[in-house]
Structure formats: structure tokens, C-alpha cells
């Protein structure tokens, strides 16, 4: 596959959206938005991809009512039948994986080399939760001398799923698959910057036999359609992936209707490299975790903490590799870093170059725009940063790495834990006892020792502090999408106090 063949195929897939726009899908039917349309443009050259239905509170209400109406039958469906439908959805994703990946690259700017796998990971998410569907209701038996306590789980009801623009297809499947497997119905509000593949997912689900109303798609702006979804009384829970400050807004918006919330938010994740580490592997992992997916990745290793004794050498290794990264068209199979999603995001990321310089850090690689069309930035590295600098504290969410040094383990830990975030941490050392001690004290929901981020679906995914509330993965997902009920059966004549007897 070459860039030219990718572009030719992409045109074929986009033709229908260019003429008809990207519509909402409510109660199994295409629907325009009550708010008219907005545009989605490619970050490669700002060209118009398609107009998109702009959903308002009225559209969200119709979708929520459809989800409410579809809920009893979907929740009551035998788990084995839900399993079969979810596997058919996975089949549909696999059959259209190339189309999904091409559209995702063009809409988000993410490089083909990563997106082709992300589409398939979406299918894996469906297969994994499909297999868990028949057991989702299972509970525990907790007997006492007098009672048999039996727990069971029921799906919570219609839920709202709100997703970001960075890897929208994979993240949508990650939320929607467990919700459907649990027996919930869904209203999905994708990010306005990258709506294309959410539409493909909704189509695939319906083609696979998902009944109307079980998954509803409402495109629109965050403060309009998103807000309405978080406030809707028929929606029992909100699964949200996005920025920490949006999470805080959603919590406020959902307060009146007592929404259950699950938040996967931002990060400023440290990769800590001790002098005894395998430096070549640590280098590969640190570079991969910050520059893959354009650095637009919640789990990116955006701070590297290097032990003083190896800092000069390791920083030089980082700079050399950052300089050699291939920035280019996202559909070119050779490309490693594509354009940032949008001008506003490009402005944000590049503003941190000036902030880093003014704060006195050293620009050791990148920092500049590539070309004058599209939102391409050279992979950027700042060295000589200190822990309180903004580039060491704030989420940049781009191909932007901040390098700090530490003297000893205690200082490394203090720096690592010094930000508001706590999503992931990456630790490189060959000292086993230190690895155990350090990972125990590191404030993060997920830690990888001598590894880059390798996701295993049964493990819990989520963050602490400003990085999130709740966990995804395995049974943790069902804990969010389901209510647990306990029923106590008396198994004898236990003593009942006889008031007024
Ligand atoms: P964002 O918070 O701006 O938007 C996310 C979604 O929320 C969009 O669909 C948006 O329309 C919607 N939204 C915005 N305001 C809203 C409101 N008031 N009410 C309801 N919905 C609203 O985030 P983004 O810029 O799209 O994504 C980047 C962020 O996502 C980064 O901070 C990144 O770390 C985070 N992220 C986290 C994870 C994770 O698993 N922890 C994964 C991917 C991305």
C-alpha cells in the first residue's frame, strides 16, 4: 500500500459523506440535526471532509427516549444472544477495518501505521466483552448462619458515552462494547473534531442486528449536545473520556439527575529511568510512548525523569531519535507522526514551546512547524526542565517531551508525584526491590515496569487524582454499567424482636 492507493481508496469511502453529510442515527434511523450542520475538516490540509448533523437538546431527548424504550427488551435478552450480536459487530469491524482506518487517519491526522491496528483493537474490544456478556449478571452467594445472601447484577439503564477526538474509534468501542454486553442501551456523542468513524461504528452495529434504539448516535458540540446528554433524566450514567476540566463540568451538569460517572481524563505521565536500566529499551519505550499517536494520547510518557549520572547521555539519545522521526502525511505508511488535529490544538501545543523557552528549559529537538499547510509539528524535546515549570506540570497532548533529572530514588518519586495527574507511570530499573518499592509509592492508576504501555483487556484501566474516576476492563467495566442487588433469604427461624407484643 502506498499513499496514492490509500488516497484513492479513501475517496471512494468518503463519496457518500461528501454528498449526504454525516447524519445522526436515532432509533435505527438516519436523522438530521435540529441545529443544522457543522463541518469536519482534515488536519492534513484543512479541506472539508463533510458536513455533520449538529444535534441539540431536542435530538438528545429523542435519542434518550429511544434508548429508554429499547432498554427493557435489550436488558432482558439472553446473554448468549447479546454475545452473538456483539461478535457479529466485531466481524463487521474486521470486514471494514481498512475503511475505518483510512477515515480515522484523514479525520484525526493519526498515522496509518497505528490506526490500522486501532481499528482491529476495536473489534477485539467487542469480542472480549461479547464473551463476558452471558456472565455479566452473575453474583455471589454470601451465607451466614441465618441467611443466604445472594447478589445479582442488573444493567443500570440507558447510558451516555462521550468520547474525545484523539483515537475516537478505539475509544468508542472500549466504552460501547461493555455497555451493550452488560445490557445497557447507549446514546453516543462523539467529539466534534473527528465524527467520521463513530458513524461507521453505528452503521456496523445496526447491520450486525443490534435492535433499533439500543445504540443511538448524536453528533454535536460539547456544550450543546454533550451537555444535554449529561443532564437528561432518562440517562442513568455517563462514561466520559476527555479533558479533566470537562470531567469536572460534566460532574456539575449531572448533579441534578444524580448521574453515575466514569471519567478517563488527562495525564502528565512520568517515565523514570534509573542508571541501572537497559537504556536502549528505555529509549525505545520513552520515544514510542510520547511520539506515537502524535503524542495525542492520554497515556503518553510526556515527562522523562532521568537519573543525573546518565542524564546527559540519555538526553542526547532522546534528541537524536526525536530528530530522526518521520513527520508526514498520515496515510503514508512510512509516516511516524502526522498533523495535530486542529488549528486550536496546534496553537496550544506550539504555545508550550515559547512557555518552555521563557521558563528557561533547553529546546533540544523540534519545536517548529513542518510545511505551511496542515498542522504538522516536529517532535519536540525540552531538557533541563525543573519540576514546577509549566512544561513539567501541564498536559500538552502533542509530540512534546519534557526531560527532568533526579539525584536519587526519593527525589524521583517526589517529582513523579508532583503533578495534579495520576494516570500511568513507566519505570525503568533492574533493581527488583526498588521497582517494587517505587511502583507501590507512585501515584498512578497503571504502572508498567521495564515496559511500554501494553494493554491486556482483563486488567483495570484508569487513573487517580485529576486523571479519572473508575476503571475499565474486565469485570470493572460491568461494575460501572450495572447495579448490584443483594437479596437475603432467611434459612431458619432467626430471632425477630417482638415490639408491642
Ligand atoms: P474534551 O474534554 O475537550 O472533549 C471530549 C468530549 O467531551 C467531546 O466529545 C466534547 O464534545 C465533549 N464535551 C465538551 N464539553 C462538554 C460538556 N460541557 N458537557 C458534555 N460533553 C462535553 O477532550 P478532547 O480535547 O476531545 O480530548 C483530549 C483529552 O482527552 C486529553 O485531556 C486526554 O488526556 C483525554 N483522554 C483521556 C483518556 C483516558 O483514557 N484517560 C483517553 C483519551 C483521551
Boltz pocket constraint, residues with backbone or C-beta under 6 A from the ligand:
constraints:
  - pocket:
      binder: B
      contacts: [[A, 162], [A, 163], [A, 164], [A, 165], [A, 166], [A, 171], [A, 189], [A, 190], [A, 191], [A, 192], [A, 220], [A, 221], [A, 222], [A, 223], [A, 225], [A, 226], [A, 227], [A, 230], [A, 241], [A, 242], [A, 243], [A, 244], [A, 246], [A, 247], [A, 249], [A, 250], [A, 253], [A, 263], [A, 264], [A, 265], [A, 266], [A, 267], [A, 297], [A, 298], [A, 299], [A, 395], [A, 397], [A, 423], [A, 463], [A, 467], [A, 468]]
      max_distance: 6.0
